[in-house]
Amino acid sequence: MIKLINTKELQVLASEVSEAGFPLLQAMKQNCFEKQETCFTASVGFVGIQILLWQEWIRSFSVSENMRSVAVERAHDDTMPWLCYAVPYNKSVLLVIMSTTGVLENRRVFKELLRPSFRQMMRSLNHDGKVVGYAKANEILLNLGHDITKTGNITTPILHLETLEKQWNGWVSSTIEPQKRIQSYAISKDHAFTENEAVESFRVFSQFLWLQLVQRNIIATRRTKKWYIPRLLNAASKEYFTGCLIIYGEHKKFWENQVANSAIGGEGQAWV
């Protein structure tokens, strides 16, 4: 941990941001993701935190382009409190991995995402969520907390880009007030963070924000012991987000049209 980062301040900021975004996130959940809790949870992490709030953090703390991602070789580093890692398998299939407290904490499996059999399986994914499975690829998928059904459908939540495009204004609206809190925090720090400190502080903030959203029951993820609620003992049938989301559609075009400075390319891209 970089010594100048005040984790208590970041915890307070995360609480303020979750409070500010709560009403619109709740509305998004009810209106756009009925009976799709895992997809909603994944979308909160990917769209809400990693795209929109990270973009505000970049602007507020003037993070340069070369500091906005993590080298692929570090994607399995379990010392980072928050990590969002995206792998494009073809122009239509993007696998997003999120790892933080209580979600995909064992990052060793990340090294397996570029294995030929897994890439071949992911490239076979069609619009309906069906894939061609392979023995080793299935094993990797199981380690990610997912499987292939008897009908050939992958159980990983899928967010189609045409759906995300329709929801985009709603996501942007849900982060307007949270972004103002980030702007105020940056001003209070007099923009004094180094770029390394700014990046590390976002990781810590995102971890705290995620836990705040878990506590508010906005997102459906398994609780750590700290956040565990006994009534969940009787909720074995409930689905929980395990850290993976598939984006289906022409993701590069989407990035160019909707998300400035967030292009994904190459064999994999890890955000902070």
N, C-alpha and C positions, 0 to 999 in steps of 0.2 A: 504494500500500500504506500502511495506517495505521501510523505509526512504532512504536507500542507493541506490535504483534503480533510475537511471537517465532516465526518460521517453523520454526526448528529444534525447538522444543518441540512444535509441531503435527505435525511429521514423526514425532517419537518417539511422540506420542499415536496417530497413524494406524497406526503399526507395532504398538503394543500392542492397538489395537482390532481390527486384522485378525487378529492372533494369537488373540485371545479369541474371535472369531466364526468362525474357520476351520473347526473340527470340525462345527458345526451347519450352516454354509453348505454344506460338502461333502456332508453327509447330505441336505440339501434338494435339492441338485443331482442326486444319484444317485436319490433316491426320488420326486421330484416333477417333474423336468424331463428325463427320459430323451430323448435326441435332440432337445432343445429348448434348445440352448446360448444362442442369441441371446435367446430369451425369458427365460431365467434371468438372463443378464447384465443385461438391461433391468430385470428385477424387483429385482435387487440394488441398482441405482442408484436406482430409483424408490421401492420399498417399504422396502428396508433403510436406505439412506442418507437419501433425501429426506423420507420420511415418519417413520420410527421414530427414527432418530438425530437428525434435525432437531428433532423434538418434545422429545427429551431435552435438546438444546442450548437450546431455548427455555426449558424449565423451569429448567435449571441456571444460566443466565445472565439469567433474568428479562427476556426480550425481549418488548417490548410488541406488541400486535396490529398496529399500523400499521407496524412494522418487519419483519414476517414475509414480505413479498413485495416484488417488484421491479416498478416501473411497466412496463406493456407496452411503452412507448416505449424502454425500456432493454434489452429482451430480446435485441437484436442487439449489445449492448456486448461486444466481444471482450476487454476488459480484466479481466473477472471470471474467476477461475481455475476456478470451477464455476458452472454455471447449469442449473436444471431449470425448464422452461417447459411449461405445460399449456394446451391449447386445447380447450374443449368445443364440439363441432359440433352436437350435439343431446343429448337425455337419455341416449342409449345409446352415443355415440361420443366418446371423449376421447383426443386425441393428446398424448402426453408426449414432450418433446424434452429430451435431456440433452447438454450440451456441456462438455467439459473437455479436458485434454491428450490428443491422439490421437483424439478423438471430436467430430465436427461442429465443428471449430475455426473454420470460416468461417461466421459467424452471419448473414451478409447474407440468406440464404434465409429466415430467420425472418420477415422483413417480408412474405413472400409467403403466409404461412399463412392469412391472412384474405381472400385474393382470392376473389371470388364463385365462380369455376370450381372452385377447390380446396375451398372449403366445400361446394359442391354435390356434388362427388365424395365427400368424406368422409361427408356426410349419407346418401349412398346405400349405405354399407357395411352388409352384413347379417351375421347370426350366423356364416355360413360363410366370411366374409372376402372376399366378392365385392363389387365396386364398379362403378359406371358411370364410365368414364374420359372425360376431356375433354383436348383437345390441350394447353392451357396448364397444366392441373392435372397432367397426366402429366409435363410438363417440370419442374415444381416437385418432384414426387415423385422424379424421377431425381436432382435436385440434393440430395435428402435421402438418397440412396443406395439407393432402392428403385424398384420397377417394378410393372407389372400383368402377370400371366401370360396366356397364350393362353386360359386358361379363365376369365379375368376376376377372378382372385384377387389381392389386394394382397400384396406380399412382406414388408411390414412385420410384425414379430412382434406377435401379438395375445394379450393376456391377458384371458380372460373373467372377469368378476367372481364368477361362481359358483365358478370354480376358485380365485380368490384368497381368497374367503371360507373355503373348505375348508382352505387353506394358512395362514390368518392366524395361528393359534396357533403354527405352526412358525416363521413370520417373527418373531413377538414373542419366542419363546424364543431365536432365534438372535441377538437383539440385547440380551438381558438383561446378559450380561457386558460387552459393549462399552459399554452405557449406564453401567455402574458405573465404567468407566474415565473416561468423560466427567464423571461426577459428581465423581470424585476430582480430575480436572484443574481443574474449576471451583472446588473448595474450595482447591486449591493456589494459585489465582490470587486467592483471597479475594474472588471475584465482582467483581473490580476493573475489568473491561472496561466501557467505555461500550457502549450498544446498537449503535452503528455498528461498534465494534471486535469485538463478539461476532458480529455478522453476517458481517463480513469474515473473521474467524478461522474460522468454519464453512466458508466457501468454500475457504479454503486447506487446512483439514483434509480436506475432502471430496476435493479434488484429490489430495492425498497418499494418502488411503485408497484411492481408485480405482486409483492406480498400484501400491500395495501388493498389491491383489487381482489386478491384471494379472500382477505378478511371481510371485505364488503360483499362477498358472494357474487361479484360481477362475472368472474371467470371461473371455469370448471376445471380445476386442477387438483391433484391430490395434495392434501395438506402435509407439511412437515410436522414433526411432533410439536413444535412451537405453536402451530396454528391449528392443530388437530381438534376436531369437534366430534364428541362421542356419537352423536346421532348418525354419523357417516358409517358407523358399523353396520347399520341396517340399509345401506344404500349400495349394495354390491352390484346392482344392476345398472347403476348410473355410469355414464361414460365420462372419462376425464381426459383432458389434453395431456399428451405424453411428450410433446416437444416438436412434433413434425407437422408441416403443412405443405401441400402440393398446390402450386399456382399453375393453372392450366390456361394456356392462351399465348398469344405473341407477346411475351413478357418484355423483350427488348424494346418493342414499339411502345408498349405501355410506359416504360421508364422514360423514354424520350418525350412522350406526350404529357405525362402527369407528374413525374418525380425528377425535378432538376438535380443534377449532381449525384444520382444514385444508380448509375448504369452498372449492370452486372455483366461480367464477361469472363472469358477464359474457362479454366477447368473448375473454378469455384471462387466464391467471393465471401470473405468473412467480414461482417461489420463488427463494431466494437463489442 
